[in-house]
Amino acid sequence: MKNKKNLTSVFSLFSTGVTIITNGTSKNEYFGCTVNSFTSLSLDPPQFLFCLGNDNGNLKSFKVKSHVNVNFLSKAQENLSNKFAGELTKRWKGVSFSLAKNKVPFFNKSLGLIESYVEKKVKSGDHTIVICRVTNFEIFNPKKPLIYYKSKYQSI
Ligand SMILES: Cc1cc2nc3c(=O)[nH]c(=O)nc-3n(C[C@H](O)[C@H](O)[C@H](O)COP(=O)(O)O)c2cc1C
């Protein structure tokens, strides 16, 4: 096997959208993290998954049955993506958001929203797969998506 850096380079050839995953239902527990490992999983039952590094400080907060929102980012939300991949204490500063039906924050300028709860967590290697059950979704105004390819932002 070639080294880790080369593996990251080959993984980065797979272009993805960019999401911000949010959880927490009260101000002092709001959490958001930029994630491109989102994948649709099942229509019946409605499920998706994403992967979080095991060293992610907030992995523990994704408890089974806890509420989770997925915000699909538009090209115009590149700064928001960087913010939620950056320092934890600065993520929510100066950011406008709304609360979804499940009381978890969401960004209404994004392409769309999925509300869900955690169904299962599967640890594998240095990441944990978080499998979620969709409870509600909304499609907002059509805009150009934010794309991540070769570790850089792109759009179509
Ligand atoms: C475009 C993009 C996609 C990312 N996707 C993931 C991901 O799927 N899973 C993950 O654990 N971290 C991902 N990250 C890194 C996290 O956003 C974050 O920087 C890192 O996990 C540290 O989070 P923490 O401070 O909450 O522990 C991504 C970062 C960027 C910029």
The ligand as an ORCA input file, in Angstrom:
! r2SCAN-3c Opt
* xyz 0 1
  C     -15.046     20.391      2.346
  C     -14.775     19.699      3.649
  C     -15.323     18.464      3.898
  C     -15.119     17.798      5.117
  N     -15.707     16.581      5.332
  C     -15.506     15.940      6.509
  C     -16.143     14.679      6.763
  O     -16.864     14.143      5.929
  N     -15.923     14.093      7.975
  C     -15.116     14.670      8.933
  O     -14.952     14.089     10.023
  N     -14.510     15.872      8.726
  C     -14.697     16.512      7.547
  N     -14.099     17.726      7.326
  C     -13.313     18.331      8.423
  C     -14.223     18.951      9.485
  O     -15.075     19.931      8.908
  C     -13.465     19.608     10.641
  O     -12.569     20.540     10.201
  C     -12.717     18.607     11.473
  O     -13.446     17.450     11.632
  C     -12.482     19.149     12.871
  O     -13.710     19.219     13.540
  P     -13.831     19.388     15.129
  O     -13.030     20.604     15.481
  O     -15.306     19.574     15.308
  O     -13.305     18.144     15.795
  C     -14.296     18.406      6.114
  C     -13.739     19.666      5.863
  C     -13.972     20.308      4.646
  C     -13.377     21.668      4.410
*
